[in-house]
């Protein structure tokens, strides 16, 4: 998928993945790829800056945890992130319905 198509939707995708529970970066990358049947096979250089930006915006919380002898940063939705996800989902659904109506030629 072209990067231009994804612009503006990455935050929603990340928040949606984290709605399932806390996860480290690699697990988030894998979930995006798996849930999209490989369409969203995004590099770390795209995901980690977005996660950090969402954390700075107060939509994510994070903490360090030790797993299999490795220290990993675990991300999870903050209360503000849960609300942002609800709002962005509603906006996305309205947008998708409108795009579908135009593309399919129905009103």
C-alpha positions as CSV (number, residue, x, y, z in Angstrom):
1,X,0.0,0.0,0.0
2,X,1.3,3.4,-0.9
3,X,2.3,5.7,2.0
4,X,0.0,8.5,0.8
5,X,-3.0,6.2,1.3
6,X,-2.0,5.4,4.9
7,X,-1.3,9.0,5.9
8,X,-3.7,10.3,8.5
9,X,-4.8,6.8,9.5
10,X,-1.8,5.4,11.3
11,X,-2.9,6.8,14.7
12,X,-6.2,5.1,14.4
13,X,-4.6,1.8,13.4
14,X,-2.2,1.9,16.4
15,X,-4.9,2.9,18.8
16,X,-7.1,0.1,17.5
17,X,-4.4,-2.5,17.9
18,X,-3.7,-1.4,21.5
19,X,-7.4,-1.5,22.3
20,X,-6.8,-5.3,22.6
21,X,-4.4,-4.7,25.5
22,X,-0.9,-3.6,26.2
23,X,1.8,-4.6,23.7
24,X,5.5,-3.9,22.8
25,X,6.4,-2.4,19.5
26,X,7.3,-5.5,17.6
27,X,3.9,-7.1,18.7
28,X,2.1,-4.0,17.4
29,X,3.9,-4.2,14.1
30,X,3.1,-7.9,13.8
31,X,-0.6,-7.3,14.7
32,X,-0.9,-4.6,12.1
33,X,0.5,-6.9,9.5
34,X,-1.5,-9.9,10.5
35,X,-4.8,-8.1,10.9
36,X,-4.4,-6.5,7.5
37,X,-3.3,-9.8,5.7
38,X,0.0,-8.2,5.1
39,X,-1.2,-4.9,3.6
40,X,0.2,-2.9,6.6
41,X,3.7,-4.3,6.7
42,X,5.2,-1.2,8.2
43,X,8.8,-0.6,9.2
44,X,9.9,0.2,12.8
45,X,11.0,3.6,11.5
46,X,7.3,4.4,10.9
47,X,5.8,2.8,14.0
48,X,8.1,3.8,16.8
49,X,8.0,7.6,16.1
50,X,4.2,7.4,15.9
51,X,4.0,5.5,19.2
52,X,6.3,8.2,20.8
53,X,4.2,11.0,19.3
54,X,0.9,9.4,20.6
55,X,2.5,9.0,24.1
56,X,3.6,12.7,24.1
57,X,0.0,13.6,23.1
58,X,-1.3,11.7,26.2
59,X,-3.0,9.0,24.2
60,X,-0.7,6.2,25.2
61,X,1.1,5.3,28.4
62,X,4.2,3.1,28.5
63,X,6.4,1.3,30.9
64,X,9.5,-0.9,30.7
65,X,9.1,-4.6,31.4
66,X,11.5,-7.5,31.3
67,X,10.5,-10.4,29.0
68,X,12.7,-13.3,28.2
69,X,15.7,-11.5,29.6
70,X,15.1,-8.4,27.4
71,X,13.8,-5.1,28.4
72,X,10.8,-4.0,26.3
73,X,8.7,-0.9,26.3
74,X,5.1,-1.8,26.7
75,X,2.5,0.6,25.3
76,X,-1.2,0.8,26.3
77,X,-4.1,3.2,25.8
78,X,-4.6,5.9,28.3
79,X,-8.1,7.1,29.2
80,X,-7.6,9.9,26.6
81,X,-6.5,7.3,24.1
82,X,-9.6,5.3,24.6
83,X,-11.8,8.3,23.9
84,X,-9.7,9.3,20.9
85,X,-10.1,5.8,19.5
86,X,-13.9,6.0,19.9
87,X,-14.0,9.4,18.1
88,X,-11.6,8.3,15.4
89,X,-13.5,5.1,14.8
90,X,-16.7,7.0,14.4
91,X,-15.1,9.5,12.0
92,X,-13.5,6.7,10.0
93,X,-16.8,4.8,9.6
94,X,-18.5,8.0,8.3
95,X,-15.6,8.6,5.9
96,X,-15.6,5.0,4.7
97,X,-19.3,5.0,4.1
98,X,-19.0,8.3,2.1
99,X,-16.1,7.0,0.0
100,X,-18.0,3.7,-0.7
101,X,-21.1,5.7,-1.8
102,X,-19.0,7.8,-4.2
103,X,-16.9,5.0,-5.6
104,X,-19.9,2.6,-6.0
105,X,-22.0,5.4,-7.5
106,X,-24.8,5.2,-5.0
107,X,-26.3,7.9,-2.9
